[in-house]
Amino acid sequence: MKRRCLVLCAAAALLAASVSPAVAGSSDAAQKVLLYTYAQGFQHPSRYDAADAIEKLGKDNDFDTFHLDDPSQMEDEDWLNQYDALVFISTSGKALTPQGAGAMRRYIEAGGGYMGIHEASDTAYEYPWYGRLVGAYFGGHPFPQTAKYMVVDGEEDHPAVNNIPSSWNVYGEVYHFSSDPRKLDHTVVLTVDHGSYISNDMTMKELNDVQGSPHPIAWFKEGNLLDAPKKSVGGGVDNKPHTKKSQQGKGGDGSGF
């Protein structure tokens, strides 16, 4: 658990340090990060521990945090724009109202940063732009067990992983995803050893066919966070035919993790 939290905190620090200040204003001010934990579906109690960990990280590294568990506040676009980045911590289901989804989409389009943790990928299926922002939607997981997680070869110098071991064992849920985030130009920095755990919902070949290889666990993207792919990716991240063009989402010059 300690090392899993280390990855989480390192990534949050990276996001807070690297997002464009275009949304929040002057780059001289301390950067502000919104920690959003509202879960309309499955409830992970650990999301509050994660918020506490990032709040402590902020105090230690000179960025401000605000913890929010109320979806109605997300509807206030002017309020949202004070933050340099949004961190969705195991949100789930319809975590955004239609008004909140519109405000968040415009926030990202204007250059705001985003970080999604764990069940954030099991959120807002009704908005394909959110699926592109998070990189891939949740596809299930086998029973909780210990698995070996690893830094992807060639990504050791990335700021989110350059202070952690090259591999370590973690007990928990090994997430499977409904598409490959690399098809949306995300770069995978963490993976899991398929030989270290039992997958009781999909074979390893099926996993590779759906989500690519190596198994994506954590990834990042710089800019164009909402752009739709030129070719269909599947897994819910493609624009829906009936969605108005103005609501499909595009651009987004911030950082995503």
BAGU-694088 format. One record per residue (C-alpha): y, x, z. Coordinates in steps of 0.5 Angstrom, whole numbers, plus 500, padded with zeros to 3 digits. Example, Ala and Ser with C-alpha at 12.3 -4.5 7.8 and 13.67 -1.06 7.14 Angstrom:
491525516
498527514
This chain:
500500500
505506502
504509495
504502491
511501495
513508493
513506486
516500487
522503490
523509485
523504480
528500483
532506484
532508477
534501475
540501480
542508477
541507470
544500468
550499464
556497469
559492463
557486467
559488474
565492473
568499475
563504475
566507481
564501485
557501489
552498484
550491486
542489485
540482486
533481489
530474487
524472491
524464489
516462487
515455485
508457483
503461487
506464493
506472495
508473502
509480500
515479496
519479502
516485505
518488498
525485498
526489505
523495502
528495497
534493501
532499506
532504499
539501497
542503504
539510503
541511496
548508496
547501492
548494495
543489495
543481496
537477497
536470494
531465495
535459492
534457484
540453485
545459486
542462479
546457476
553460477
554465472
560468475
557469481
551472477
555477473
557481479
550484479
549490475
541488475
536483477
530484481
525479480
520480486
513476485
517470483
512465480
512458476
519455474
523460478
529458474
532451473
535450466
542451468
539458471
535460465
541459461
546463466
541469466
539469459
547470457
547475463
542479460
545479453
552481456
548488458
545486465
539490468
532487470
526489474
520485474
515486480
508483480
508476479
515476476
510476469
507469472
514466471
518462466
513461461
517456458
522461456
520466451
526470451
524471459
517474456
520479452
524481458
519482462
515485457
508481457
506475461
501475466
494474464
489473470
486478475
479480478
478479485
482484490
479491490
480498490
482501483
485508481
492508478
495513474
501516471
501515463
500522460
506524457
511520462
510524468
518526467
520519467
525518474
520512476
514516477
516523477
516523485
509520486
502523485
499523478
493518481
492514487
487509489
490502491
487496494
490489491
490485484
489489478
493485473
491483466
496481461
497476455
500481450
501488449
508490452
508496447
509491441
516489444
518497444
516498452
514504454
508504459
508509465
503507469
496505468
489503471
482507470
478501467
472505470
475504477
474497478
470491476
473486471
470479472
475475467
475479461
471485458
474492457
474491450
477484450
482487455
484492450
484488444
489483448
494488452
493495448
490501451
491505456
492499460
499497462
501496469
508499469
513500463
520500461
525499456
532501454
536496450
535490446
531487452
531480448
530481441
524477438
519481434
519481427
511480427
508475432
506478438
502472441
502471449
508466449
513472447
515469440
520464439
518457439
520453433
523448436
528452440
535452438
537459435
543459441
537459446
532464443
536470446
538476443
540483444
541486451
543493452
541494459
535497462
529493463
523495468
